[in-house]
Amino acid sequence: MRIRRLLCLALAAATLAGASALGAVSAQAAASATITRDECTAAGGQVVSIPYGGYVCTLPDGTRQTIT
């Protein structure tokens, strides 16, 4: 009975670790999305200058993407 409990805990920990790793990869993919100035304005976005950070596109839905 104790072994079964330990195996369940190990499986739960592995599942949580896998989910957090997947979330980190998804967040990185979302953060590294880029867009051109023309694509930004065509999508209804606004190009904004960030001090020491370059330019970003702020889209109408509130998301921000870096300008390439």
BELDA-V555637 format. One record per backbone hydrogen bond with DSSP energy under -1.0 kcal/mol. CO is the residue of the C=O (numbers start at 1). NH is the residue of the N-H. If there is no record, write none. Layout:
BEGIN
((CO	NH) (CO	NH))
END
This chain:
BEGIN
((1	5) (2	6) (3	7) (4	8) (5	9) (6	10) (7	11) (8	12) (9	13) (10	14) (11	15) (12	16) (13	17) (14	18) (15	19) (16	20) (17	21) (18	22) (19	23) (20	24) (21	25) (22	26) (23	27) (24	28) (25	29) (26	30) (27	31) (28	32) (33	66) (35	68) (36	40) (37	41) (38	42) (39	43) (40	45) (41	44) (46	58) (48	56) (50	53) (50	54) (54	50) (55	67) (56	48) (57	65) (58	46) (59	62) (63	59) (65	57) (66	35))
END
